[in-house]
């Protein structure tokens, strides 16, 4: 079953019937007409007991002796079936912040991950009757989906290309939202958005992974420096030859060696003046 609209009338009609029935009943009691007066008063109380108030962004689920009669979503004062039971449920947009979960990524590295889930109830029947507690259901399924998605990707990509948890946060969040929607549809819940709020290596490997990241960054920087240094040396030799200064192979090798050492070295160069000859 799915959510349906419950039968309802304007609640102020019930107030009017209560006032009329109660007033006439009291008048009949004063005229010593006990039985009709009591009956009218009881009917007036029945009418007033059928009145329910629905707040904005709230729904009232109506059941009658175990049977689902429908849901009232429109805010206001309403007159419903007598002796029915009402269950209020919020339709507001809500957040769920997961705890920090410790999981293994696809490479087996332990990581810590957490997410925030934005959701709202769209089907009150499923939220109340298809699961025991839809809020607890959202909590457990969100953590389960987060663990499953986190185990499908590495924390970071050092060599190969592809998605990673750190480098593709938007794509991972979109996949998490899709999987959550599939899991939570049974509870009548719509997932509006999900985002990672915490992502880090676990404490036992955080130091080693930090060194690995630093080494990878240094290697990338060195590669850029070497490429630039080779280009600068080529430009220098070409400029000297264009100015008419022709160097033999040995002088070119010495010049290339000196320039590369001065440019690529991570320390400042100490110039040495050569007053003699290379030969």
C-alpha positions as YAML, in Angstrom:
chain: A
units: angstrom
residues:
- id: 1
  name: UNK
  ca: [0.00, 0.00, 0.00]
- id: 2
  name: UNK
  ca: [0.87, 3.63, -0.45]
- id: 3
  name: UNK
  ca: [-0.22, 6.85, 1.16]
- id: 4
  name: UNK
  ca: [-3.81, 7.97, 0.41]
- id: 5
  name: UNK
  ca: [-5.83, 11.03, 1.37]
- id: 6
  name: UNK
  ca: [-8.05, 10.61, 4.42]
- id: 7
  name: UNK
  ca: [-11.68, 11.73, 4.55]
- id: 8
  name: UNK
  ca: [-11.97, 15.04, 6.38]
- id: 9
  name: UNK
  ca: [-14.20, 18.08, 6.79]
- id: 10
  name: UNK
  ca: [-13.65, 21.57, 8.07]
- id: 11
  name: UNK
  ca: [-12.95, 21.32, 11.80]
- id: 12
  name: UNK
  ca: [-14.91, 24.42, 12.64]
- id: 13
  name: UNK
  ca: [-18.03, 22.51, 11.60]
- id: 14
  name: UNK
  ca: [-17.34, 20.09, 14.45]
- id: 15
  name: UNK
  ca: [-16.99, 22.99, 16.88]
- id: 16
  name: UNK
  ca: [-20.30, 24.39, 15.69]
- id: 17
  name: UNK
  ca: [-22.05, 21.02, 16.10]
- id: 18
  name: UNK
  ca: [-20.55, 20.67, 19.58]
- id: 19
  name: UNK
  ca: [-21.80, 24.09, 20.60]
- id: 20
  name: UNK
  ca: [-25.26, 23.45, 19.18]
- id: 21
  name: UNK
  ca: [-25.54, 19.94, 20.61]
- id: 22
  name: UNK
  ca: [-24.16, 20.92, 23.99]
- id: 23
  name: UNK
  ca: [-26.35, 23.99, 24.21]
- id: 24
  name: UNK
  ca: [-29.53, 22.14, 23.32]
- id: 25
  name: UNK
  ca: [-28.59, 19.30, 25.65]
- id: 26
  name: UNK
  ca: [-28.11, 21.65, 28.58]
- id: 27
  name: UNK
  ca: [-31.40, 23.37, 27.74]
- id: 28
  name: UNK
  ca: [-33.22, 20.00, 27.71]
- id: 29
  name: UNK
  ca: [-31.67, 19.07, 31.05]
- id: 30
  name: UNK
  ca: [-33.01, 22.29, 32.53]
- id: 31
  name: UNK
  ca: [-36.43, 21.30, 31.21]
- id: 32
  name: UNK
  ca: [-36.06, 17.96, 33.01]
- id: 33
  name: UNK
  ca: [-35.83, 16.04, 29.74]
- id: 34
  name: UNK
  ca: [-32.87, 14.02, 30.94]
- id: 35
  name: UNK
  ca: [-32.48, 11.33, 28.26]
- id: 36
  name: UNK
  ca: [-32.53, 13.59, 25.15]
- id: 37
  name: UNK
  ca: [-30.31, 16.13, 26.90]
- id: 38
  name: UNK
  ca: [-27.67, 13.53, 27.78]
- id: 39
  name: UNK
  ca: [-27.79, 12.09, 24.25]
- id: 40
  name: UNK
  ca: [-27.21, 15.50, 22.66]
- id: 41
  name: UNK
  ca: [-24.36, 16.29, 25.04]
- id: 42
  name: UNK
  ca: [-22.71, 12.94, 24.23]
- id: 43
  name: UNK
  ca: [-23.10, 13.60, 20.50]
- id: 44
  name: UNK
  ca: [-21.54, 17.02, 20.97]
- id: 45
  name: UNK
  ca: [-18.58, 15.48, 22.78]
- id: 46
  name: UNK
  ca: [-18.21, 12.93, 19.98]
- id: 47
  name: UNK
  ca: [-18.09, 15.73, 17.40]
- id: 48
  name: UNK
  ca: [-15.48, 17.68, 19.33]
- id: 49
  name: UNK
  ca: [-13.39, 14.50, 19.81]
- id: 50
  name: UNK
  ca: [-13.14, 14.07, 16.03]
- id: 51
  name: UNK
  ca: [-11.40, 17.42, 15.58]
- id: 52
  name: UNK
  ca: [-7.66, 17.30, 14.84]
- id: 53
  name: UNK
  ca: [-5.18, 20.10, 14.13]
- id: 54
  name: UNK
  ca: [-2.45, 19.68, 11.51]
- id: 55
  name: UNK
  ca: [0.55, 22.01, 11.61]
- id: 56
  name: UNK
  ca: [2.44, 23.23, 8.52]
- id: 57
  name: UNK
  ca: [4.92, 20.65, 7.14]
- id: 58
  name: UNK
  ca: [3.25, 17.98, 9.23]
- id: 59
  name: UNK
  ca: [0.95, 15.07, 8.41]
- id: 60
  name: UNK
  ca: [-1.67, 13.25, 10.46]
- id: 61
  name: UNK
  ca: [-2.03, 9.53, 9.74]
- id: 62
  name: UNK
  ca: [-5.56, 8.28, 10.52]
- id: 63
  name: UNK
  ca: [-6.31, 4.68, 11.56]
- id: 64
  name: UNK
  ca: [-9.66, 3.24, 12.60]
- id: 65
  name: UNK
  ca: [-9.54, 0.10, 14.76]
- id: 66
  name: UNK
  ca: [-6.37, -1.09, 13.01]
- id: 67
  name: UNK
  ca: [-7.39, -0.04, 9.49]
- id: 68
  name: UNK
  ca: [-5.53, 2.68, 7.61]
- id: 69
  name: UNK
  ca: [-7.97, 5.40, 6.54]
- id: 70
  name: UNK
  ca: [-5.51, 7.82, 4.97]
- id: 71
  name: UNK
  ca: [-3.30, 10.82, 5.68]
- id: 72
  name: UNK
  ca: [-4.10, 14.51, 6.09]
- id: 73
  name: UNK
  ca: [-1.27, 16.69, 4.77]
- id: 74
  name: UNK
  ca: [-3.02, 20.06, 4.51]
- id: 75
  name: UNK
  ca: [-2.54, 22.22, 7.59]
- id: 76
  name: UNK
  ca: [-5.53, 23.47, 9.53]
- id: 77
  name: UNK
  ca: [-8.40, 22.24, 11.73]
- id: 78
  name: UNK
  ca: [-10.15, 19.13, 10.42]
- id: 79
  name: UNK
  ca: [-13.10, 16.92, 11.31]
- id: 80
  name: UNK
  ca: [-12.34, 13.21, 10.85]
- id: 81
  name: UNK
  ca: [-13.99, 9.84, 11.47]
- id: 82
  name: UNK
  ca: [-15.06, 9.44, 15.12]
- id: 83
  name: UNK
  ca: [-13.08, 7.09, 17.40]
- id: 84
  name: UNK
  ca: [-10.14, 7.09, 14.97]
- id: 85
  name: UNK
  ca: [-6.51, 7.23, 16.02]
- id: 86
  name: UNK
  ca: [-4.15, 9.98, 14.82]
- id: 87
  name: UNK
  ca: [-0.40, 9.72, 14.44]
- id: 88
  name: UNK
  ca: [1.57, 12.88, 13.69]
- id: 89
  name: UNK
  ca: [4.63, 12.66, 11.45]
- id: 90
  name: UNK
  ca: [6.97, 15.46, 10.38]
- id: 91
  name: UNK
  ca: [7.39, 16.28, 6.69]
- id: 92
  name: UNK
  ca: [10.25, 18.73, 7.28]
- id: 93
  name: UNK
  ca: [13.69, 18.37, 5.71]
- id: 94
  name: UNK
  ca: [16.08, 16.87, 8.24]
- id: 95
  name: UNK
  ca: [19.79, 16.10, 8.57]
- id: 96
  name: UNK
  ca: [21.45, 12.96, 9.81]
- id: 97
  name: UNK
  ca: [25.12, 13.16, 10.77]
- id: 98
  name: UNK
  ca: [26.75, 9.76, 10.82]
- id: 99
  name: UNK
  ca: [29.41, 8.90, 13.34]
- id: 100
  name: UNK
  ca: [33.01, 8.49, 12.22]
- id: 101
  name: UNK
  ca: [33.17, 4.99, 10.76]
- id: 102
  name: UNK
  ca: [36.38, 2.99, 10.53]
- id: 103
  name: UNK
  ca: [36.40, 1.00, 7.28]
- id: 104
  name: UNK
  ca: [38.89, -0.44, 4.82]
- id: 105
  name: UNK
  ca: [39.14, 1.05, 1.35]
- id: 106
  name: UNK
  ca: [39.49, -1.13, -1.75]
- id: 107
  name: UNK
  ca: [43.26, -1.41, -1.15]
- id: 108
  name: UNK
  ca: [42.76, -2.58, 2.43]
- id: 109
  name: UNK
  ca: [43.92, 0.64, 4.08]
- id: 110
  name: UNK
  ca: [41.95, 1.52, 7.25]
- id: 111
  name: UNK
  ca: [40.31, 4.93, 6.95]
- id: 112
  name: UNK
  ca: [37.89, 7.08, 8.94]
- id: 113
  name: UNK
  ca: [34.86, 8.42, 7.10]
- id: 114
  name: UNK
  ca: [31.63, 10.23, 8.00]
- id: 115
  name: UNK
  ca: [28.79, 11.84, 6.04]
- id: 116
  name: UNK
  ca: [25.72, 14.03, 6.43]
- id: 117
  name: UNK
  ca: [22.43, 12.87, 4.89]
- id: 118
  name: UNK
  ca: [19.63, 15.32, 4.04]
- id: 119
  name: UNK
  ca: [16.24, 13.61, 3.76]
- id: 120
  name: UNK
  ca: [12.51, 14.00, 4.22]
- id: 121
  name: UNK
  ca: [9.45, 11.73, 4.44]
- id: 122
  name: UNK
  ca: [7.42, 11.53, 1.21]
- id: 123
  name: UNK
  ca: [5.18, 8.52, 1.98]
- id: 124
  name: UNK
  ca: [3.72, 8.48, 5.49]
- id: 125
  name: UNK
  ca: [2.21, 4.99, 5.13]
- id: 126
  name: UNK
  ca: [5.59, 3.38, 4.37]
- id: 127
  name: UNK
  ca: [7.35, 5.46, 7.04]
- id: 128
  name: UNK
  ca: [4.97, 4.32, 9.80]
- id: 129
  name: UNK
  ca: [3.85, 0.84, 8.79]
- id: 130
  name: UNK
  ca: [6.54, -0.70, 6.54]
- id: 131
  name: UNK
  ca: [9.41, -0.24, 9.05]
- id: 132
  name: UNK
  ca: [9.52, -0.25, 12.84]
- id: 133
  name: UNK
  ca: [11.13, 3.20, 13.17]
- id: 134
  name: UNK
  ca: [11.96, 5.09, 10.00]
- id: 135
  name: UNK
  ca: [14.44, 7.37, 11.82]
- id: 136
  name: UNK
  ca: [16.42, 4.41, 13.14]
- id: 137
  name: UNK
  ca: [16.10, 2.78, 9.71]
- id: 138
  name: UNK
  ca: [17.63, 5.87, 8.05]
- id: 139
  name: UNK
  ca: [20.48, 5.84, 10.56]
- id: 140
  name: UNK
  ca: [21.41, 2.18, 10.10]
- id: 141
  name: UNK
  ca: [21.00, 2.13, 6.32]
- id: 142
  name: UNK
  ca: [23.02, 5.34, 5.92]
- id: 143
  name: UNK
  ca: [25.97, 3.88, 7.80]
- id: 144
  name: UNK
  ca: [25.67, 0.62, 5.84]
- id: 145
  name: UNK
  ca: [25.63, 2.43, 2.49]
- id: 146
  name: UNK
  ca: [28.55, 4.63, 3.54]
- id: 147
  name: UNK
  ca: [30.62, 1.57, 4.45]
- id: 148
  name: UNK
  ca: [29.78, -0.10, 1.13]
- id: 149
  name: UNK
  ca: [30.66, 2.94, -1.01]
- id: 150
  name: UNK
  ca: [33.88, 3.62, 0.93]
- id: 151
  name: UNK
  ca: [35.06, 0.04, 0.35]
- id: 152
  name: UNK
  ca: [34.71, 0.40, -3.45]
- id: 153
  name: UNK
  ca: [37.36, 3.13, -3.90]
- id: 154
  name: UNK
  ca: [40.89, 3.81, -2.69]
- id: 155
  name: UNK
  ca: [41.53, 6.73, -0.37]
- id: 156
  name: UNK
  ca: [43.83, 8.29, -2.97]
- id: 157
  name: UNK
  ca: [45.28, 7.46, -6.40]
- id: 158
  name: UNK
  ca: [49.07, 7.66, -6.47]
- id: 159
  name: UNK
  ca: [49.88, 5.95, -9.77]
- id: 160
  name: UNK
  ca: [46.83, 4.71, -11.70]
- id: 161
  name: UNK
  ca: [43.94, 6.81, -12.91]
- id: 162
  name: UNK
  ca: [40.38, 6.49, -11.62]
- id: 163
  name: UNK
  ca: [38.08, 7.63, -8.86]
- id: 164
  name: UNK
  ca: [39.29, 8.05, -5.29]
- id: 165
  name: UNK
  ca: [37.57, 9.11, -2.09]
- id: 166
  name: UNK
  ca: [39.76, 12.17, -1.64]
- id: 167
  name: UNK
  ca: [40.00, 13.29, -5.25]
- id: 168
  name: UNK
  ca: [36.40, 12.66, -6.37]
- id: 169
  name: UNK
  ca: [34.25, 13.73, -3.43]
- id: 170
  name: UNK
  ca: [31.35, 14.89, -5.64]
- id: 171
  name: UNK
  ca: [31.17, 11.64, -7.61]
- id: 172
  name: UNK
  ca: [31.38, 9.56, -4.42]
- id: 173
  name: UNK
  ca: [28.63, 11.65, -2.80]
- id: 174
  name: UNK
  ca: [26.40, 11.19, -5.86]
- id: 175
  name: UNK
  ca: [26.86, 7.41, -5.75]
- id: 176
  name: UNK
  ca: [26.16, 7.44, -2.01]
- id: 177
  name: UNK
  ca: [22.91, 9.36, -2.60]
- id: 178
  name: UNK
  ca: [21.82, 6.90, -5.29]
- id: 179
  name: UNK
  ca: [22.48, 3.86, -3.12]
- id: 180
  name: UNK
  ca: [20.79, 5.47, -0.13]
- id: 181
  name: UNK
  ca: [17.68, 6.24, -2.18]
- id: 182
  name: UNK
  ca: [17.45, 2.59, -3.21]
- id: 183
  name: UNK
  ca: [17.78, 1.47, 0.39]
- id: 184
  name: UNK
  ca: [15.43, 4.05, 1.95]
- id: 185
  name: UNK
  ca: [12.61, 3.96, -0.61]
- id: 186
  name: UNK
  ca: [11.04, 1.09, 1.33]
- id: 187
  name: UNK
  ca: [10.61, 3.50, 4.27]
- id: 188
  name: UNK
  ca: [9.01, 6.27, 2.18]
- id: 189
  name: UNK
  ca: [12.04, 8.53, 2.56]
- id: 190
  name: UNK
  ca: [13.53, 10.73, -0.15]
- id: 191
  name: UNK
  ca: [17.27, 11.47, -0.04]
- id: 192
  name: UNK
  ca: [17.84, 15.10, -1.02]
- id: 193
  name: UNK
  ca: [21.61, 15.24, -0.68]
- id: 194
  name: UNK
  ca: [24.55, 13.48, 0.94]
- id: 195
  name: UNK
  ca: [28.05, 14.82, 1.54]
- id: 196
  name: UNK
  ca: [31.23, 13.51, 3.12]
- id: 197
  name: UNK
  ca: [32.04, 15.47, 6.28]
- id: 198
  name: UNK
  ca: [35.15, 13.61, 7.41]
- id: 199
  name: UNK
  ca: [37.78, 11.62, 5.53]
- id: 200
  name: UNK
  ca: [41.17, 10.64, 6.90]
- id: 201
  name: UNK
  ca: [43.53, 7.73, 7.24]
- id: 202
  name: UNK
  ca: [43.21, 5.77, 10.44]
- id: 203
  name: UNK
  ca: [45.66, 6.77, 13.17]
- id: 204
  name: UNK
  ca: [47.77, 3.61, 12.89]
- id: 205
  name: UNK
  ca: [48.78, 4.34, 9.26]
- id: 206
  name: UNK
  ca: [48.29, 8.10, 9.07]
- id: 207
  name: UNK
  ca: [52.01, 8.86, 9.55]
- id: 208
  name: UNK
  ca: [53.17, 6.39, 6.90]
- id: 209
  name: UNK
  ca: [50.58, 7.56, 4.38]
- id: 210
  name: UNK
  ca: [51.55, 11.19, 5.01]
- id: 211
  name: UNK
  ca: [55.15, 10.35, 4.16]
- id: 212
  name: UNK
  ca: [53.95, 8.61, 1.01]
- id: 213
  name: UNK
  ca: [51.94, 11.67, -0.02]
- id: 214
  name: UNK
  ca: [54.91, 13.94, 0.67]
- id: 215
  name: UNK
  ca: [57.23, 11.69, -1.36]
- id: 216
  name: UNK
  ca: [54.77, 11.67, -4.26]
- id: 217
  name: UNK
  ca: [54.49, 15.47, -4.14]
- id: 218
  name: UNK
  ca: [58.29, 15.87, -4.06]
- id: 219
  name: UNK
  ca: [58.69, 13.48, -6.99]
- id: 220
  name: UNK
  ca: [56.14, 15.40, -9.05]
- id: 221
  name: UNK
  ca: [57.80, 18.71, -8.20]
- id: 222
  name: UNK
  ca: [61.24, 17.34, -9.13]
- id: 223
  name: UNK
  ca: [59.93, 16.15, -12.48]
- id: 224
  name: UNK
  ca: [58.62, 19.63, -13.27]
- id: 225
  name: UNK
  ca: [61.93, 21.20, -12.19]
- id: 226
  name: UNK
  ca: [63.99, 18.84, -14.34]
- id: 227
  name: UNK
  ca: [61.79, 19.45, -17.38]
- id: 228
  name: UNK
  ca: [62.19, 23.20, -16.90]
- id: 229
  name: UNK
  ca: [65.93, 22.92, -16.34]
- id: 230
  name: UNK
  ca: [66.48, 20.96, -19.56]
- id: 231
  name: UNK
  ca: [64.52, 23.58, -21.48]
- id: 232
  name: UNK
  ca: [66.56, 26.39, -19.94]
- id: 233
  name: UNK
  ca: [69.85, 24.66, -20.83]
- id: 234
  name: UNK
  ca: [68.73, 24.14, -24.42]
- id: 235
  name: UNK
  ca: [67.75, 27.82, -24.66]
- id: 236
  name: UNK
  ca: [71.10, 28.92, -23.21]
- id: 237
  name: UNK
  ca: [73.14, 26.82, -25.68]
- id: 238
  name: UNK
  ca: [70.99, 27.96, -28.60]
- id: 239
  name: UNK
  ca: [71.38, 31.61, -27.54]
- id: 240
  name: UNK
  ca: [75.19, 31.33, -27.30]
- id: 241
  name: UNK
  ca: [75.43, 29.68, -30.70]
- id: 242
  name: UNK
  ca: [73.17, 32.37, -32.22]
- id: 243
  name: UNK
  ca: [75.57, 34.99, -30.84]
- id: 244
  name: UNK
  ca: [78.45, 33.34, -32.66]
- id: 245
  name: UNK
  ca: [79.98, 31.51, -29.70]
- id: 246
  name: UNK
  ca: [80.53, 27.93, -30.78]
- id: 247
  name: UNK
  ca: [81.35, 25.40, -28.08]
- id: 248
  name: UNK
  ca: [82.88, 21.99, -28.60]
- id: 249
  name: UNK
  ca: [81.25, 18.91, -27.11]
- id: 250
  name: UNK
  ca: [83.36, 18.91, -23.94]
- id: 251
  name: UNK
  ca: [82.59, 22.56, -23.14]
- id: 252
  name: UNK
  ca: [78.89, 21.92, -23.85]
- id: 253
  name: UNK
  ca: [78.93, 18.96, -21.46]
- id: 254
  name: UNK
  ca: [80.60, 21.04, -18.74]
- id: 255
  name: UNK
  ca: [78.14, 23.88, -19.25]
- id: 256
  name: UNK
  ca: [75.15, 21.54, -19.20]
- id: 257
  name: UNK
  ca: [76.44, 19.90, -16.03]
- id: 258
  name: UNK
  ca: [76.94, 23.23, -14.24]
- id: 259
  name: UNK
  ca: [73.55, 24.62, -15.27]
- id: 260
  name: UNK
  ca: [71.66, 21.47, -14.30]
- id: 261
  name: UNK
  ca: [73.37, 21.30, -10.91]
- id: 262
  name: UNK
  ca: [72.61, 24.97, -10.22]
- id: 263
  name: UNK
  ca: [68.95, 24.72, -11.29]
- id: 264
  name: UNK
  ca: [67.94, 21.28, -10.05]
- id: 265
  name: UNK
  ca: [69.75, 21.30, -6.72]
- id: 266
  name: UNK
  ca: [67.58, 21.95, -3.65]
- id: 267
  name: UNK
  ca: [70.36, 24.09, -2.18]
- id: 268
  name: UNK
  ca: [71.69, 27.41, -3.39]
- id: 269
  name: UNK
  ca: [74.65, 27.07, -5.73]
- id: 270
  name: UNK
  ca: [78.16, 28.17, -4.65]
- id: 271
  name: UNK
  ca: [79.89, 29.70, -7.69]
- id: 272
  name: UNK
  ca: [83.49, 28.68, -8.39]
- id: 273
  name: UNK
  ca: [85.58, 30.90, -10.69]
- id: 274
  name: UNK
  ca: [87.77, 28.92, -13.05]
- id: 275
  name: UNK
  ca: [90.83, 30.94, -14.07]
- id: 276
  name: UNK
  ca: [92.53, 28.17, -15.92]
- id: 277
  name: UNK
  ca: [91.68, 26.16, -18.99]
- id: 278
  name: UNK
  ca: [89.52, 23.09, -19.43]
- id: 279
  name: UNK
  ca: [92.40, 21.37, -21.21]
...
